Amino acid sequence: MASIQLENIVREFPEARGKGLWRAIDDVCLDVGSGEIVGILGPSGCGKSTLLNIVAGLDTGYDGRCLIDGVPIGDAIAKGFRVAYVFQQSRLLPWKTVRQNIEFVLKAAGHAQSTWRDRIDAMLQMVELSNFADFYPAQLSGGMQQRASIARAFAIQPHVLLLDEPFSALDELTARRLRQSLLEIWQEFRTTILFVSHNAMESTFLGDRVMIMGQGPGGRIREKIGLTHLPRPRTYDDVALFDTSRAVITAMQRYVDDLK
C-alpha cells in the first residue's frame, strides 16, 4: 500500500495550428490515503484520465508535484513502487494465453519465476477463471477478459492500482459482478485504488470518497464527498447506497454548466 499526493497539478496541451495552450487540468490537489479507494467522477473532457496518466508516470509534461508515499512518481517507480493500470478495454496481449499474459507482467515487475504458478493460480481463482488459464483473449467474453485484466493487475502486488472506467463497456449485470469481485480482492490486499468513472452508482459502491470534477476551462476538483458512512461489504439493495448515489448525481449536476 502507498499514499498518493497531487499538489497543484496543472496540465496544458498545445491547441490546433499553434494557437496557444489548452489547459486540461487546473491546480488539482488530492491526497489518497494508504489502502483507500477514491473515485474521480465527472463529465467527459474534465481531465479525469489525464490525472490517472500523471499518477501512472505516463505523462510527465505537467506542473506541480505527483508523489507516491512522499516520493516523486518517477523516483518512486525507479525505487520499486509498483503501479498497475486497468483500462476500459482489457488490453490483454492477444497472442498470449491468460496465464502467459500474467507471466509477462510478473517478469516485468521482477517477481521470481519460481513464484509465478502459485501466484497466478491464486489470482485466477479469485476472479473465477481457474478453468480458463490456457485460453486466449479472443476465446473469452468481454467480462472474462476484464476479470483476467484485474487478475493481471493484482498479481504484481501493486502499491497503487489505477482504474480508468474498466467496466463501462460491459452490461450492467456483468459490471456489478466485477465490481464486487474487485472489492473482494481489495479486502485481501488493501491496495490503494484511484479510479475514474461517469457512473455515480459505481463510484458510490466502490469508493471511500468521491471527487467531483468540473471543467471551465481546466478540470478542477469542485467537491469532495465522503462515503465511509456506507458499511462494507456493500450491496446494491442498500437504500443508503441508493440515496448517497443520488446525492452524488445532484453534486455532479451543479457543475454541468461548466461545460456550456
C-alpha positions, 0 to 999 in steps of 0.5 A, spaced: 500 500 500 502 507 498 499 514 499 498 518 493 499 526 493 497 531 487 499 538 489 497 543 484 497 539 478 496 543 472 496 540 465 496 544 458 496 541 451 498 545 445 491 547 441 490 546 433 495 550 428 499 553 434 494 557 437 496 557 444 495 552 450 489 548 452 489 547 459 486 540 461 487 540 468 487 546 473 491 546 480 488 539 482 490 537 489 488 530 492 491 526 497 489 518 497 490 515 503 494 508 504 489 502 502 483 507 500 479 507 494 477 514 491 473 515 485 474 521 480 467 522 477 465 527 472 463 529 465 467 527 459 473 532 457 474 534 465 481 531 465 479 525 469 484 520 465 489 525 464 490 525 472 490 517 472 496 518 466 500 523 471 499 518 477 501 512 472 508 516 470 505 516 463 505 523 462 510 527 465 509 534 461 505 537 467 506 542 473 506 541 480 508 535 484 505 527 483 508 523 489 507 516 491 508 515 499 512 522 499 516 520 493 516 523 486 512 518 481 518 517 477 523 516 483 518 512 486 517 507 480 525 507 479 525 505 487 520 499 486 513 502 487 509 498 483 503 501 479 498 497 475 493 500 470 486 497 468 483 500 462 476 500 459 478 495 454 482 489 457 488 490 453 490 483 454 496 481 449 492 477 444 497 472 442 498 470 449 494 465 453 491 468 460 496 465 464 502 467 459 499 474 459 500 474 467 507 471 466 509 477 462 507 482 467 510 478 473 517 478 469 516 485 468 515 487 475 521 482 477 517 477 481 521 470 481 519 465 476 519 460 481 513 464 484 509 465 478 504 458 478 502 459 485 501 466 484 497 466 478 493 460 480 491 464 486 489 470 482 485 466 477 481 463 482 479 469 485 476 472 479 473 465 477 477 463 471 481 457 474 478 453 468 480 458 463 488 459 464 490 456 457 485 460 453 486 466 449 483 473 449 479 472 443 476 465 446 473 469 452 467 474 453 468 481 454 467 480 462 472 474 462 477 478 459 476 484 464 476 479 470 483 476 467 485 484 466 484 485 474 487 478 475 493 481 471 493 487 475 493 484 482 498 479 481 504 484 481 502 486 488 501 493 486 502 499 491 497 503 487 492 500 482 489 505 477 482 504 474 480 508 468 472 506 467 474 498 466 467 496 466 463 501 462 463 497 456 460 491 459 452 490 461 450 492 467 449 485 470 456 483 468 459 490 471 456 489 478 459 482 478 466 485 477 465 490 481 464 486 487 469 481 485 474 487 485 472 489 492 473 482 494 480 482 492 481 489 495 479 486 502 485 481 501 490 486 499 488 493 501 491 496 495 490 503 494 485 504 488 484 511 484 479 510 479 475 514 474 468 513 472 461 517 469 457 512 473 455 515 480 452 508 482 459 505 481 463 510 484 458 510 490 459 502 491 466 502 490 469 508 493 471 511 500 470 518 497 468 521 491 471 527 487 467 531 483 470 534 477 468 540 473 471 543 467 471 551 465 476 551 462 481 546 466 478 540 470 478 542 477 476 538 483 469 542 485 467 537 491 469 532 495 464 527 498 465 522 503 462 515 503 465 511 509 458 512 512 456 506 507 458 499 511 462 494 507 461 489 504 456 493 500 450 491 496 446 494 491 439 493 495 442 498 500 437 504 500 443 508 503 447 506 497 441 508 493 440 515 496 448 517 497 448 515 489 443 520 488 446 525 492 452 524 488 448 525 481 445 532 484 453 534 486 455 532 479 449 536 476 451 543 479 457 543 475 454 541 468 454 548 466 461 548 466 461 545 460 456 550 456 
